Amino acid sequence: MLTPCILICSIDDITGYCFGCGRTAAEIGAWMSYSDDERRKLMDVLPERLTKVERKPRRETRRQRLAKERNAV
């Protein structure tokens, strides 16, 4: 089955698009019910969507936390 999923399933709070594939949560949920033509049409717009996704971590990573702790000492 044709899919843009790259197993980075997290939704950007600002755009509502998945960081990995560019789909909305509703589109991801309905993907199995789409026809091949519907999937292709959606996949055509995903590259443009991904340019709008904020590509910064939404939460503090372990590495960031440790660096912050080192700098605080």
C-alpha positions as CSV (number, residue, x, y, z in Angstrom):
1,M,0.0,0.0,0.0
2,L,1.2,3.5,-0.9
3,T,2.1,5.4,2.3
4,P,4.2,8.5,3.2
5,C,4.7,7.2,6.8
6,I,8.3,7.2,8.0
7,L,7.5,6.2,11.6
8,I,8.0,9.6,13.1
9,C,4.5,10.0,14.4
10,S,4.1,13.2,16.2
11,I,1.8,16.1,15.3
12,D,3.1,19.7,15.2
13,D,0.9,21.8,17.5
14,I,1.1,24.9,15.2
15,T,0.3,23.4,11.8
16,G,-1.5,20.2,12.8
17,Y,0.8,18.2,10.5
18,C,2.8,15.1,11.4
19,F,6.5,15.9,11.7
20,G,7.3,12.8,9.7
21,C,4.8,12.6,6.8
22,G,2.9,15.9,6.8
23,R,-0.5,14.4,7.2
24,T,-3.1,15.6,9.7
25,A,-4.3,13.2,12.5
26,A,-7.6,12.9,10.7
27,E,-5.8,12.0,7.4
28,I,-3.6,9.4,9.2
29,G,-6.7,7.8,10.8
30,A,-8.6,7.7,7.5
31,W,-5.7,6.6,5.3
32,M,-6.9,2.9,5.1
33,S,-10.3,4.0,3.7
34,Y,-8.8,6.3,1.0
35,S,-8.7,5.1,-2.6
36,D,-5.3,4.9,-4.3
37,D,-6.2,8.1,-6.2
38,E,-7.0,9.9,-3.0
39,R,-3.7,8.8,-1.5
40,R,-1.7,10.0,-4.5
41,K,-3.4,13.4,-4.5
42,L,-2.7,13.8,-0.8
43,M,0.9,12.7,-1.2
44,D,1.4,15.3,-3.9
45,V,0.8,18.1,-1.3
46,L,2.8,16.6,1.5
47,P,6.2,18.0,0.5
48,E,4.8,21.6,0.6
49,R,3.2,20.9,4.0
50,L,6.5,19.7,5.5
51,T,8.1,23.0,4.7
52,K,5.6,24.6,7.1
53,V,6.2,22.3,10.0
54,E,8.2,23.7,12.9
55,R,11.2,21.4,13.1
56,K,12.2,22.0,16.7
57,P,11.7,19.5,19.5
58,R,8.4,20.2,21.3
59,R,9.8,19.0,24.6
60,E,13.1,19.0,26.3
61,T,15.3,16.1,25.3
62,R,17.5,14.2,27.8
63,R,20.6,15.7,26.1
64,Q,19.2,19.2,26.6
65,R,18.3,18.6,30.2
66,L,21.8,17.2,31.0
67,A,23.5,20.2,29.3
68,K,21.3,22.6,31.3
69,E,22.1,20.8,34.5
70,R,25.9,20.9,33.7
71,N,25.7,24.7,33.0
72,A,23.7,25.3,36.3
73,V,26.5,23.9,38.5
